[in-house]
Amino acid sequence: MPKLCFATFRFLSLLIVFYKGSIVKPSFSFQQFKPLVLQAMPYAVVILLMTIYTRIDAVMLDKLLPNTGAVQGIYAGIPFVRCR
C-alpha cells in the first residue's frame, strides 16, 4: 500500500511539473551565502566543542590508566575480553 501511495504521489508531482512547463534553475550568490555562514558559525563552534567534550574522556582514560584496552572496553559497555 505505501508503494502505491508513493507511486501515485510521484506521478501527480510529475504531471504538475510538466503542466507548469518551467524548469527551476538554481543560482548561487556569495553575497547571500556569506551572512548565512556568519549566522551559523556560533552553532558550528558549539557542535565542535560538544564533540570534543564527549570524546575527551576516552582520551583521558587512555593516558591516565594502565591496561587501557580493558578499561576502555568496560567504560564503553563492551563485555570484558582478556587481553594478553
C-alpha positions, 0 to 999 in steps of 0.5 A: 500500500505505501508503494502505491501511495508513493507511486501515485504521489510521484506521478501527480508531482510529475504531471504538475511539473510538466503542466507548469512547463518551467524548469527551476534553475538554481543560482548561487550568490556569495553575497547571500551565502556569506551572512548565512555562514556568519549566522551559523558559525556560533552553532558550528563552534558549539557542535565542535566543542560538544564533540570534543567534550564527549570524546575527551574522556576516552582520551583521558582514560587512555593516558591516565590508566594502565591496561587501557584496552580493558578499561576502555572496553568496560567504560564503553559497555563492551563485555570484558575480553582478556587481553594478553 
